[in-house]
């Protein structure tokens, strides 16, 4: 038995010397979709995916699908509610109550930085990429004059200094597949200890997925294989409609049919031209139910049919129902991966779209109450964590969301009324 024992990664025991040895240092990387730092000119970049293009690949995969864009849009709309607003947190006895307030000065600032427009884009990015990147610009009075949400497609983290323990800089580039250092914009990360240190800085909103040092995973990342399956099904059916799902005909042609066409080369040319015409004649959706007419001779002695053209149909034994069922399974996997009740996304499940209206209303209310809190907190951090500190808002004031609750017509003629989720 060896007297040098490896107890764990970077941790060894030397039995004879009665000592332990640890190896420290090295460059942190993401457990999933991470890789060695990329040297881009004078910049060291933490790659997002094996080729640093994972957001681009997932974005393309999503938009080739018939359900995912709508699922993401639905999730985004659930997150942002009907609008943002200012609230005051009040404690009455043992209850925490959120009281909507009007503050013209703060509301004017929200309009100046186009907060609603910013939030729509930020929520989209959180649903698409699992991360948000907010660039702040301070004016001469150290007020916030601009807030801009950069797409996850364009932002990468600079590699972390292990001795520091956090990301110090972010790199913004319009096209990471064709990187040019001259086109890169470098922004320092927000310094919470000294919020006025930089006139321009970037705040990274994320959920801190374990093992992911630089980038959180998309919540639907585990559905990517189902998405690939789902994306292939329409292609399969388009090809089947145009060219046939399998062999449909057996065409019999007399062996000497081309004997009068000349030498062997001319016969081969005639044979090829005819087969191409037949292929065009029998394929494609525009040629369904066409008729084929040919003549044949009869032996005057025996009265039997002489060899001639014959087109025989081949039975189609393919189980198309299996593909329909596969499509339904993929649809359910999509909705589950995005954390949305299929009925709220309009996904057909066994010819049902979620049951009664009251069942859908309850499902919607449960989604708002249970599935939006963490993501809303992430989306609001640029306001309640960064802006609040820089603009010196009162401690009990914060930005939140106003939802629309579905009611009966007896309660409200429009069938909807504003409501505040007290858990935000």
C-alpha positions as a printed Julia matrix, in Angstrom:
424×3 Matrix{Float64}:
   0.0     0.0     0.0
   1.34    3.41   -0.96
   2.33    5.76    1.79
   1.24    8.69   -0.39
  -2.56    8.8    -0.43
  -4.77   11.12   -2.46
  -7.72   12.04   -0.27
  -9.41   14.48   -2.68
  -8.58   16.83   -5.54
  -5.66   18.96   -4.38
  -5.38   17.15   -1.01
  -2.78   14.43   -0.29
  -1.54   12.64    2.84
   2.12   11.62    3.32
   1.88    8.81    5.89
   5.55    8.39    6.71
   6.15   12.11    7.0
   2.9    12.56    8.91
   2.08   15.53    6.73
  -0.64   16.74    4.43
  -0.08   18.46    1.08
  -2.55   20.78   -0.61
  -2.37   22.28   -4.09
  -4.0    25.66   -4.49
  -4.27   28.32   -7.11
  -5.13   27.76  -10.74
  -7.81   29.44  -12.84
 -11.48   29.0   -11.81
 -13.76   27.69  -14.56
 -17.46   26.9   -14.82
 -18.28   23.26  -14.08
 -20.68   23.07  -17.03
 -19.87   24.67  -20.38
 -16.65   26.14  -19.04
 -13.16   25.93  -20.47
  -9.67   27.31  -20.38
  -9.38   31.1   -20.58
  -9.31   32.51  -24.1
  -6.57   34.95  -25.02
  -8.19   37.65  -27.15
  -5.43   40.11  -27.92
  -4.45   41.5   -24.54
  -7.67   40.28  -22.95
  -8.31   37.02  -21.11
 -11.9    35.89  -21.5
 -13.85   33.3   -19.51
 -15.51   31.26  -22.31
 -19.27   30.75  -22.26
 -19.48   27.26  -23.71
 -16.78   25.14  -25.32
 -16.42   27.55  -28.25
 -17.55   30.67  -26.32
 -20.76   30.78  -28.36
 -23.24   28.9   -26.16
 -25.72   31.82  -25.92
 -25.74   32.16  -29.7
 -26.29   28.42  -30.15
 -29.13   28.27  -27.62
 -30.73   31.38  -29.11
 -30.72   29.79  -32.57
 -32.03   26.48  -31.2
 -34.9    28.29  -29.46
 -35.98   30.33  -32.47
 -36.06   27.27  -34.73
 -38.64   25.74  -32.4
 -42.4    26.23  -32.66
 -43.02   26.52  -28.9
 -39.96   27.85  -27.07
 -40.16   31.51  -28.2
 -43.75   31.68  -26.95
 -42.84   29.91  -23.72
 -40.06   32.43  -23.08
 -42.32   35.34  -24.0
 -45.02   34.01  -21.65
 -42.53   33.58  -18.81
 -41.19   37.09  -19.46
 -44.69   38.58  -19.35
 -45.47   36.77  -16.09
 -42.31   38.22  -14.57
 -42.86   41.88  -15.41
 -46.6    41.96  -14.69
 -48.48   45.0   -15.92
 -45.93   47.62  -14.83
 -43.31   48.62  -12.25
 -44.06   50.88   -9.32
 -42.7    52.25   -6.07
 -43.72   50.69   -2.77
 -43.22   51.27    0.93
 -42.81   48.31    3.26
 -44.96   48.71    6.36
 -45.03   46.46    9.43
 -48.39   46.16   11.15
 -48.21   43.83   14.08
 -46.68   40.66   12.68
 -47.59   41.42    9.06
 -45.42   42.95    6.34
 -47.57   45.03    4.03
 -46.51   46.59    0.72
 -48.1    49.97    0.18
 -48.0    51.51   -3.31
 -46.79   55.11   -3.24
 -46.57   58.03   -5.65
 -43.25   59.84   -5.86
 -43.07   62.24   -8.85
 -39.3    62.74   -8.54
 -38.51   59.03   -8.6
 -41.1    58.38  -11.3
 -39.54   61.11  -13.48
 -36.16   59.45  -13.08
 -37.67   56.1   -14.12
 -38.95   57.74  -17.28
 -35.59   59.37  -18.0
 -33.74   56.04  -17.91
 -36.63   54.32  -19.76
 -37.05   51.83  -16.94
 -40.0    49.94  -18.46
 -38.18   49.44  -21.76
 -35.07   48.36  -19.87
 -37.08   45.86  -17.81
 -38.66   44.19  -20.84
 -35.23   43.54  -22.29
 -33.69   42.47  -18.98
 -36.52   39.99  -18.33
 -36.12   38.61  -21.84
 -32.39   38.08  -21.22
 -32.99   36.41  -17.88
 -35.38   33.93  -19.5
 -33.19   33.35  -22.57
 -29.73   33.25  -21.02
 -30.19   32.97  -17.24
 -28.15   36.16  -16.75
 -28.68   39.92  -17.0
 -26.05   42.56  -17.68
 -26.89   46.16  -16.76
 -24.55   49.02  -17.67
 -24.89   52.19  -15.57
 -23.71   55.68  -16.46
 -23.29   58.37  -13.78
 -23.54   62.09  -14.51
 -21.42   64.91  -13.04
 -23.58   65.07   -9.94
 -23.1    61.32   -9.42
 -26.7    60.65  -10.31
 -27.65   57.8   -12.67
 -28.23   59.2   -16.15
 -28.48   55.9   -18.04
 -29.28   52.22  -17.61
 -28.72   49.83  -20.49
 -29.32   46.11  -20.65
 -26.77   44.32  -22.84
 -27.75   41.0   -24.41
 -26.06   37.89  -23.05
 -24.99   37.17  -26.62
 -22.63   40.16  -26.46
 -21.2    40.01  -22.92
 -18.41   37.87  -21.5
 -16.61   37.99  -18.17
 -12.9    38.65  -17.98
 -11.11   35.84  -16.17
 -11.16   36.1   -12.4
  -8.08   36.68  -10.32
  -8.21   33.78   -7.79
  -6.66   36.01   -5.13
  -9.49   38.54   -5.51
 -12.32   36.01   -5.64
 -14.76   37.92   -7.83
 -15.12   39.12  -11.43
 -13.55   42.53  -11.84
 -14.3    43.33  -15.48
 -16.72   42.46  -18.27
 -16.11   42.6   -22.01
 -18.79   43.64  -24.5
 -18.38   42.78  -28.19
 -20.86   42.83  -31.1
 -19.73   39.5   -32.61
 -17.77   36.98  -30.55
 -17.46   34.66  -33.55
 -15.25   37.29  -35.22
 -13.6    39.02  -32.28
 -11.61   42.21  -32.81
 -10.04   43.75  -29.74
 -10.5    47.27  -31.13
 -14.29   46.72  -31.13
 -14.41   45.49  -27.52
 -15.74   47.62  -24.7
 -14.48   46.88  -21.19
 -16.61   47.82  -18.2
 -15.63   47.32  -14.55
 -17.98   45.44  -12.27
 -20.05   47.44   -9.81
 -18.15   48.16   -6.62
 -20.66   47.84   -3.8
 -18.19   49.15   -1.22
 -17.56   52.3    -3.27
 -20.59   52.73   -5.58
 -19.25   56.04   -6.98
 -15.82   54.65   -7.9
 -16.61   54.27  -11.61
 -18.61   56.61  -13.82
 -19.53   53.64  -15.99
 -19.85   50.11  -14.67
 -21.75   46.86  -15.19
 -23.97   44.94  -12.79
 -24.32   41.2   -13.37
 -27.69   39.79  -12.29
 -27.77   36.04  -11.7
 -29.0    33.24   -9.42
 -25.52   31.96   -8.46
 -25.89   28.4    -9.77
 -23.5    26.12   -7.78
 -20.35   25.28   -9.73
 -20.86   28.16  -12.16
 -18.23   30.8   -11.45
 -18.94   33.06  -14.42
 -22.32   32.27  -16.0
 -25.58   30.85  -14.7
 -27.28   28.15  -16.75
 -30.5    28.74  -18.64
 -33.34   27.13  -16.69
 -34.38   25.2   -19.81
 -30.85   23.98  -20.62
 -31.81   20.37  -19.86
 -34.45   20.44  -22.61
 -32.01   21.12  -25.46
 -32.08   17.48  -26.69
 -35.88   17.51  -26.69
 -35.69   20.78  -28.58
 -33.51   19.18  -31.23
 -36.02   16.33  -31.53
 -38.9    18.79  -31.73
 -37.13   20.84  -34.39
 -36.56   17.78  -36.59
 -40.21   16.66  -36.63
 -41.44   19.47  -38.97
 -38.48   18.85  -41.27
 -39.4    15.17  -41.38
 -43.0    15.91  -42.31
 -42.06   18.54  -44.91
 -39.73   16.03  -46.56
 -42.42   13.36  -46.33
 -45.01   15.59  -47.97
 -42.66   16.59  -50.76
 -40.94   13.3   -51.4
 -43.04   10.63  -49.71
 -42.51    9.21  -46.24
 -41.19    5.95  -47.69
 -41.24    3.98  -50.95
 -44.75    4.31  -52.42
 -44.48    2.72  -55.85
 -42.83   -0.16  -57.62
 -42.63    0.77  -61.3
 -42.17   -2.13  -63.7
 -40.81   -1.3   -67.17
 -40.18   -3.92  -69.91
 -36.46   -4.63  -70.2
 -36.51   -4.0   -73.99
 -38.49   -0.76  -73.74
 -35.47    1.33  -74.8
 -34.22   -1.07  -77.48
 -35.28    1.26  -80.33
 -33.5     4.32  -78.86
 -30.13    3.65  -80.5
 -26.84    2.36  -79.13
 -26.16    1.64  -75.44
 -25.21    5.25  -74.63
 -28.38    6.61  -76.24
 -30.49    3.96  -74.46
 -28.94    4.93  -71.11
 -29.61    8.6   -71.8
 -33.25    7.86  -72.67
 -33.63    5.69  -69.57
 -32.24    8.44  -67.31
 -34.47   11.14  -68.84
 -37.57    8.98  -68.41
 -36.78    8.14  -64.79
 -36.27   11.82  -63.98
 -39.65   12.61  -65.55
 -41.32    9.83  -63.56
 -39.67   11.05  -60.33
 -40.97   14.56  -60.94
 -44.4    13.25  -61.92
 -44.91   11.14  -58.79
 -43.36   13.33  -56.07
 -44.42   16.52  -54.31
 -47.66   17.67  -52.71
 -48.89   19.11  -56.0
 -48.89   15.63  -57.57
 -51.16   13.87  -55.09
 -53.89   11.69  -56.71
 -52.5    12.06  -60.23
 -53.5     9.42  -62.74
 -51.1     7.51  -65.01
 -52.38    6.11  -68.31
 -50.48    3.57  -70.45
 -51.25    1.14  -73.26
 -50.49   -2.55  -73.38
 -50.84   -5.26  -76.01
 -52.57   -8.64  -75.97
 -51.18  -11.84  -77.47
 -53.67  -12.73  -80.28
 -53.1   -16.45  -79.76
 -53.26  -16.8   -75.97
 -55.21  -13.63  -75.22
 -52.76  -12.86  -72.4
 -51.41   -9.4   -71.62
 -48.05   -8.64  -73.18
 -45.27   -7.18  -70.95
 -45.79   -3.43  -70.48
 -45.67   -0.64  -67.97
 -47.04   -1.37  -64.54
 -47.06    0.83  -61.41
 -47.72   -1.09  -58.21
 -48.51    0.67  -54.93
 -46.49   -0.29  -51.87
 -48.41   -0.44  -48.61
 -47.4     2.3   -46.16
 -46.97    0.54  -42.82
 -45.26    3.45  -41.06
 -46.87    4.3   -37.71
 -47.41    8.04  -38.05
 -49.19    8.08  -34.69
 -45.83    7.39  -33.04
 -44.48   10.66  -34.42
 -47.55   12.55  -33.21
 -47.06   11.1   -29.73
 -43.36   12.0   -29.82
 -44.28   15.57  -30.7
 -46.65   15.72  -27.71
 -43.94   14.41  -25.39
 -41.54   17.05  -26.67
 -44.14   19.78  -26.14
 -44.67   18.71  -22.52
 -40.9    18.57  -21.95
 -40.59   22.14  -23.22
 -43.23   23.49  -20.85
 -41.81   21.57  -17.88
 -38.29   22.8   -18.63
 -39.48   26.4   -18.6
 -41.5    25.91  -15.43
 -44.81   26.83  -17.03
 -48.13   25.01  -16.82
 -48.76   23.77  -20.41
 -52.31   25.13  -20.26
 -51.01   28.68  -19.65
 -48.77   28.35  -22.7
 -51.61   27.09  -24.92
 -50.05   23.65  -25.37
 -52.45   20.89  -26.32
 -52.36   17.89  -23.98
 -54.56   15.01  -25.05
 -56.9    17.41  -26.83
 -57.34   19.49  -23.67
 -56.1    23.02  -23.09
 -56.05   23.11  -19.33
 -59.63   22.56  -18.29
 -61.95   25.27  -17.02
 -61.25   28.97  -16.75
 -61.19   28.77  -12.95
 -58.5    26.06  -13.13
 -56.41   28.25  -15.41
 -56.88   31.22  -13.1
 -55.65   29.21  -10.11
 -52.69   27.94  -12.14
 -51.81   31.51  -13.13
 -52.09   32.78   -9.55
 -49.9    29.93   -8.27
 -47.29   30.69  -10.93
 -47.13   34.36   -9.94
 -47.0    33.52   -6.24
 -44.48   30.67   -6.36
 -42.47   30.86   -9.58
 -41.61   34.53   -9.99
 -40.17   35.69   -6.67
 -36.49   34.8    -7.17
 -36.33   35.98  -10.77
 -38.12   39.21   -9.91
 -35.61   39.81   -7.14
 -32.78   39.4    -9.66
 -34.45   41.75  -12.15
 -35.03   44.41   -9.51
 -31.52   44.35   -8.04
 -30.29   47.12  -10.38
 -33.0    49.35   -8.85
 -33.23   48.13   -5.24
 -29.55   47.36   -4.77
 -27.59   49.69   -7.08
 -29.8    52.71   -7.83
 -31.17   52.81   -4.28
 -27.65   53.11   -2.86
 -26.39   55.66   -5.4
 -29.53   57.84   -5.33
 -29.98   57.55   -1.56
 -33.56   56.32   -1.55
 -35.28   55.85    1.78
 -34.62   52.48    3.4
 -38.25   51.33    3.3
 -38.8    52.36   -0.35
 -38.25   49.91   -3.18
 -39.3    49.16   -6.75
 -41.7    46.26   -7.36
 -44.18   44.9    -9.85
 -47.92   45.37  -10.17
 -49.73   42.28  -11.48
 -53.1    41.88  -13.12
 -55.41   39.4   -11.43
 -58.16   37.63  -13.35
 -61.55   38.16  -11.7
 -65.2    37.54  -12.43
 -67.16   40.14  -14.37
 -69.21   40.72  -11.24
 -66.08   41.93   -9.41
 -64.74   43.98  -12.3
 -66.37   44.66  -15.66
 -63.05   44.24  -17.46
 -62.51   40.82  -15.87
 -59.13   41.99  -14.51
 -57.88   44.17  -11.68
 -54.45   45.35  -10.47
 -52.95   43.42   -7.56
 -49.71   43.42   -5.61
 -47.85   40.24   -4.74
 -47.08   40.81   -1.05
 -44.24   38.29   -1.17
 -41.98   40.38   -3.48
